[in-house]
Amino acid sequence: MIRCVRLFTGADQQSHIQIGSLDLTPGRNDDLVSAAISTSHVTAEETATGGTLAWHTAPVRQLVVTLAGTLVFTTRDGQEFTLAPGDVLLAEDTVGSGHQWRLVDDEPWRRIYIVLADGVTVPFVAD
């Protein structure tokens, strides 16, 4: 199972979260694999230890794969979740009230941004 947190804008224009995973099915070599996900582009980024980012929305619909660092995200209605190395964030709150985050360990936040192609379905399954 690959843990995935979906961050999305509800009908109330507030950011909300769903905890779940990426849907994986048996593939070659006895591995589990997701369906193909079309993307636009991929970038890597690093934020120094102690980093924070105040209220904002996701700039585009994207997957964010955490490689290092542990963060706490908060929505304006007080929902919180933690991202740790290996977790995937499905950032879909491109409008509305947004979210904020802060690093909570002594590691920089190293991550890969995977910008999704228009209209693509992500195999997210809520818990």
Order of alpha helices (4+ residues) and beta strands (2+ residues): beta-beta-beta-beta-beta-beta-beta-beta-beta-beta-beta-beta-beta
